Amino acid sequence: MSEFTPLAAGRHIASILLFPFLFAIALPLIFELAFHAPQPHQVPIAVVGSGSQVEAISNELQAVNSGGFRVEQVRSEPAAESAVRDRDVAAAILERAPSPPVLYVAKAASSIRASYLQGVFTQLALDARTSPPQLVDVVPLLPGDSGNAVFFFVFPMLMVGIITVLVLLQRAQKWSIEHRALAVVGMGAVGAVAAYVTVVNLNALPDKPALLLYAFFLSQVIGQLLLGAAPILKQYFLPIAMTFSLVVGVPSAGGTVPPDLLPVGLRYLSDVLPLAQGVRVARSVAYFHGADLLAPTMILVAWAVVALIGLAFVRYRGKPSDDTRSDGVTATDQLTMPSLSVEGTETVT
């Protein structure tokens, strides 16, 4: 047995604390970068007015943030309202001098973006010494929704999946992969029902059963994906899973700050990560009659396929055989819990 030197002890401690150290730095850094100030990127704005009015507003917005806005002209007030209601644009401005302009927004699409755009146009009016625009909310939030109900309906599905898998890795090491997958199904069902009943009774989201189904589906995508990844990633599972789910998954979800106000990297991640798709689906079902469901649903299905492939791979590797069974321990048992081995120390499981 090799001597446990101070150098080996230091390496052992470093191997244990490396991820918590990086997590403690990365989590607040990325969260603050994402949430401390909106960074508009090609936010679509419709203008009802003449060509000169459209050009003037476009120039003013470019002065606020170059490349932050995409201005387009619409022909009429009903067309502007429809474009905002259908989420074709983030807002629409109607010039009607000498009366104050009207700013159309949909707070249900993003209350933070609506407030941000109201502030932008109000500041432009103050700089020009004109009246600030009157705000018209064409898709208002429910009384119990402060603007974050969609995110806090979806977020528990992520946590149910993570916590269930971590508990299974620690306390159910002798369970087969099938039994663990069933446990993820059961806990996902409990979490989805609890979240749905809560938001409906608080009048935070409407009573639409499709929300319950999508919440359960999201819990399974995340839970089964992590369950299959754990024995494959082994000692790297926890840092990769936490980074994937929390460090970049939460800021890029679009549940609080929409993707077109996020920094570039997080904006691109919001196009593919499962939590962001869950937010898109829940918002669409809750407030927009299920419009634009195809893309996020297909991305979630793609993640579900990846999860099933991972589970099938783990089951195949863990299938007992004459070569893998030894002293009552099967390959399945050996794959259950990620382990950390440090040179000069015993393997930690």
Secondary structure by P-SEA (a helix, b strand, c coil): cccccaaaaaaaaaaaaaaaaaaacaaaaaaaaaccbbbbcccbbbbcccaaaaaaaaaaaaaaccccbbbbbbccaaaaaaaaaaccccbbbbbccccbbbbbbcccccaaaaaaaaaaaaaaaaaaccccbbbbbcccccccccccaaaaaaaaaaaaaaaaaaaaacccccccaaaaaaaaaaaaaaaaaaaaaaaaaaccccccaaaaaaaaaaaaaaaaaaaaaccccccaaaaaaaaacccccccccccccccccccaaaaaaaaccaaaaaaaaaaaaaccccccaaaaaaaaaaaaaaaaaaaaaaaaaaccccccccccccccccccbbbbbcccccccc
